[in-house]
């Protein structure tokens, strides 16, 4: 039987590696609300910017609508903010569902912004 110092070094290194992995203390996990995790509400939601990004391509920047694509005008509406928020989430007519994917509070803020523009 011959001595193989390389194997001895390899086994010793592996043991040291395993000791470091299992016995070095790890920091405690930080709760998600303290770690800057996702917040369900957007504190700086801008309805005008959201409309420009998501809605104006069909409904027009002036909310006048576009009959060619089936997008009605959004001025002079008799709907409630909740009804408009529901349409933004679920679609209606030629508008497909899921056009606005933000939280309900942001959908309502956008709906109120639309109703303010008569």
C-alpha positions in Angstrom: 0.0 0.0 0.0 1.5 3.3 -1.1 1.0 6.7 0.6 -1.0 9.1 -1.4 -0.7 12.6 0.2 -2.9 14.1 -2.5 -5.9 12.1 -1.3 -5.2 13.1 2.3 -5.2 16.8 1.3 -8.4 16.3 -0.8 -10.3 14.6 2.1 -9.1 17.2 4.6 -10.1 20.1 2.3 -13.5 18.5 1.8 -14.0 18.2 5.5 -13.0 21.8 6.1 -15.4 22.9 3.3 -18.3 20.9 4.9 -17.5 22.4 8.3 -17.7 25.9 6.9 -20.9 25.3 5.1 -22.8 23.8 8.0 -21.3 25.5 11.0 -20.8 29.1 10.0 -23.7 31.2 11.4 -26.0 32.7 8.9 -27.9 35.9 9.3 -31.5 35.6 10.3 -34.0 36.1 7.5 -35.6 39.5 7.4 -39.4 39.6 7.2 -40.7 40.6 3.8 -42.4 43.8 4.9 -39.0 45.0 6.5 -36.9 43.8 3.6 -38.4 46.2 1.1 -40.6 43.5 -0.4 -43.4 44.2 -2.8 -46.0 46.6 -1.5 -49.5 45.9 -2.9 -50.2 49.6 -3.3 -48.2 52.0 -5.4 -47.5 55.1 -3.4 -46.7 57.3 -6.4 -49.4 56.2 -8.9 -50.0 58.8 -11.6 -53.3 58.2 -13.3 -52.4 60.6 -16.2 -49.2 58.8 -16.9 -50.9 55.4 -16.7 -53.6 56.6 -19.1 -51.0 57.8 -21.5 -49.2 54.5 -21.3 -52.1 52.0 -21.4 -55.2 53.7 -22.7 -54.4 56.6 -25.0 -53.4 54.5 -27.9 -57.0 53.4 -28.4 -59.1 56.0 -26.6 -56.9 59.0 -27.7 -55.0 61.4 -25.6 -58.0 63.7 -25.4 -60.3 60.8 -24.4 -62.3 61.3 -27.7 -62.2 57.6 -28.5 -61.5 55.9 -31.8 -64.5 54.3 -33.6 -62.2 52.6 -36.1 -60.9 50.2 -33.4 -64.1 50.1 -31.3 -62.8 52.3 -28.5 -65.5 54.6 -27.2 -65.0 58.2 -26.0 -64.4 58.5 -22.3 -65.9 61.9 -21.8 -69.4 62.4 -20.5 -69.6 58.9 -19.0 -72.4 58.0 -16.7 -70.6 55.0 -15.2 -69.3 54.8 -11.6 -65.6 54.6 -10.8 -66.2 50.9 -9.8 -67.8 50.1 -13.1 -64.9 51.7 -15.0 -62.3 49.9 -12.9 -64.2 46.6 -13.6 -64.1 47.3 -17.4 -60.3 48.1 -17.2 -59.7 44.8 -15.4 -62.2 42.5 -17.3 -62.8 44.2 -20.6 -66.0 45.0 -22.4 -66.9 44.9 -26.1 -63.8 45.0 -28.2 -61.6 45.9 -25.2 -59.9 42.7 -24.0 -59.5 41.8 -20.3 -56.3 42.5 -18.5 -55.5 45.8 -20.1 -54.8 47.2 -16.6 -53.0 44.8 -14.2 -52.3 47.1 -11.2 -54.0 46.9 -7.8 -57.6 47.8 -7.3 -56.8 51.1 -5.6 -54.8 52.2 -8.7 -57.7 51.1 -11.1 -60.1 53.2 -9.0 -57.8 56.2 -9.1 -57.5 55.9 -12.9 -61.3 55.6 -13.1 -61.8 58.7 -11.0 -59.3 60.5 -13.2 -61.2 59.6 -16.3 -64.5 60.8 -14.8 -62.9 64.1 -13.9 -62.3 64.8 -17.6 -65.7 65.6 -19.0 
